[in-house]
């Protein structure tokens, strides 16, 4: 409708599919960034990668994964040691590497 305004919190979907496909194609690299940070034992780098992914997963509609990432991120920020979270972070990395399809919006 001409002159109408878009007040929804949902972004317009036209042109979204190519961005989503590119994002999904890059997820294996992001999963590797998690593995590298975890292997290095770098809590700050791990936190940064988890934070970045939590935000982008939510933006692209992967709400369940976003919640999982945010939960582990919160525990890390509350001071839980990286070694104590390593198995959960590894599980997140594995979940991320399985993402191949469009999320349910």
N, C-alpha and C positions, 0 to 999 in steps of 0.2 A: 504494500500500500504506500503510495507516494506521500512523503512528508511524515511518515510514522517514525517512531523512535523505538529502538530496541532496548528494553529495560530489564530483560531477563539476565540472570547471572550466568546462564549458559552461553558460550561463545557461538557465533554463527557457524554452521557446519559446512557450508560450501568451501571447498578447497582444503578441508581438514584431512581427508583420506591420504593424500600424498605425504603430509606431515606425519601422520600416524605411522605410515609404512616406513618412513625414514627413521622415526624414533625406535620402532620395533627392531629394525635392522641394526641399530647401534647398541641395543641392549647387551649383546654378548660382550662387547668391549667394556661396557659399564660393569658387567659382572666380573670381568677380569680386573678392573680397577679395585673392586671390593677385595678380591683375593690378594692382590698385591699389597694393599694397605694392611690387611689382616696379617699376611705373611711377614711384613716388615715390623709388625707390632706397634704401628703408629696409630694411636687412639685418635689424635687430631685429624689425620688424613682420613681415617675410617669414618669419623663423625661427619666430615665434609662430604664424602661420597654418599653416605646414607642420607644426609640432609638433602642433597641435590636430587637424589633419586626419589625420595619421599614426595618432594614437591612436583617433580615432573610426572611421576606415576599418577598422582591425583589429577594433574592437568589433563592428562590423556585418558582419564576415565578408569584407571585400574585402582579402584577404591579399596578393594580387599588388600592388595599388595601395599598400597600406600599406608594403610593402617598397621600392617605388619612391620613395615620399615619404621614408622613413627614410634611404635612401641619399643623396639630395640634401641632406637635413637634416644628416646627418653631415658631409658635405663643407663645408657652410656653417659649421657649428660648428667645424670644423678650420681655419677662416680663409680658405677659398677665397672670392675676391671675388664679390659678387653679379653683376656684369656677366658674369663667366666662366660663371656658372650659369644665366643668364637664359634661354637656349634650352631647357635641360632643365626649368627651372621652368615655362616656357610649355608644354612638352609635357605636364607633369603636369597643368597647368590644363586643357588640351584633353582629356586622358584623363578627368579628373573630370567634365567637362561631358557626357561620353558615358554616364555611369553612369545607367541607367534601369531596371535589372532586379535581381531578387533574386540575391545572390551564391551560388555553390556553397558549401555549408557542409560 
